[in-house]
């Protein structure tokens, strides 16, 4: 067995924030996007179409958000000849804004923090004929 080689590796990572409430309900990027789409379109069905989900799925997601709070996040008006629609309440807009602030803060690196390659990282020896991770920085043509 060959010893492990020391090679720099870069791993791209993203942050997905999901806020879990005491009730067990949660809001993450999908529900936040649904709320934004409802705010933009004024319609649950339009928001569902925009997100590629069924109306029923969108309704169930909204219901779970509304059940998590004592105040409604979305209000609806029945459809029919007059139109109907859905609106984020002032509280719903606040929930969406607070979620975004938390997500944005979590996704942005802190001052002084660096994310990058660690040249002392130990990587396992890759079996022959298998792909390797790309180097951290592409080599400039003509350099070795």
N, C-alpha and C positions, 0 to 999 in steps of 0.2 A: 504494500500500500504506500502510495506516494504521500509525502507530507503536504499539508495545506500550504498554498502560496499566499503571500501577502500582496493583494492588489487593491487599488482604489475602486470603490464601487459607489455609484450614485443611485439612490432610490427616490423616485418621484412619489410623493405622498400628497394626498389631499385631505382636507378636513370636512367632515359632514357632521353638523351639529344637530342633535335631537334633544329637545328639552323635555324631560319627564317630570310630570307633576305628581304631587302626593297621591292623587286619585289613581295614578297609573296611566293616565292619558298622556299622550305625547304629541309634540309638534316638531316636525323635521322639515327638510327641504321640499319634500313633495307636498305636504299640507300648506306650507308657506307659499309655494308656487300656485296652488289651487286658490288660496285666498287672494293672491295678487291677480290671478286671472278673472276671478269673480268681480273684483274691484274694477278691473279694466273693462270687462264685457257687460257687467250688470246682469249676468245670467249664469246659473249653475250648468245648464245644458251646453251653453257656448264654451264655458270654462272646461267642462268635461271633454268636449270635442277637441278643443285646443290642446289638451293634455293626452289625448288618445285613450281616454277611459270612458266607461259607461256612465250614464247619468246616475244609475243606482250606486256605483262605486263612489262617485263624487259626493252624493248625498250621504252615504254612510260615513265618509271621512269628515264631512262637515258636522254631522250629528255627533261624532266622537269629540270634535273640538268644542261644540256647543255644550256637550255634557260635562266637559272638564271645568267649566266655569259657571258661576252663578248668573252672569250676564251673558246674553247671546253675542256671538261673534258675527253672525250673519243673520239678517232678517230676509224673509221671502214674502212675495205677494203672489196670490194665485194667478195662474195663466188664464187664457181665454181671450175673449174679444178685446179686453182692455190691455192685454199684454203680459202682465205679471213681471217677474224679475227677482233679482237677489241683490242685496246691498250689504257691504260690510258696515257694521255699526261703528261708532266712534271707538268703542272698546275693542272691536275687531281690528281696526286700523292700528290701535296701540299695541295689541298683541303681535301683529305682523311687524311693526317697527321695532319692538323690543327683541323679537326673534332675530331680525336682521342685524341689529347691533351686536347681539351675542355671537352670531355666526361670523360676522365681519371681523370682530375682535379675535375670535379663535383662529380665523384663517390668516390673519396678517402677522408676520413675524414681529416679535418684540424688538425694541431698540437694543442693539448690542448683541442680539442673538444671530447666529449664523447657521445656515443649513447648507451642507455641502458634502464633499467627499472626505472620507476619513482614510488617509493612506495607510493607517495601521490596522485597518479592518482585515480580518482573516476570512478569505473566501474558500469554500471547498473546491477541490480540483474537479473540473467538469469532465464528464466522461467524453471519450473521443467522439467526433462527429456530432456534437450537440452545440447549439448556439450558446454564445457567451453574452453577458451584459455588455452593452456598448460602453466605451470608455467615457469618463466624466466630461472630458473636453475632446472634441474631434481633433485629430492631428492635422496640422497644417501641411498641405501637399509639399513635398520636397524635404520635410523634416523627418527624422527618425528617432 
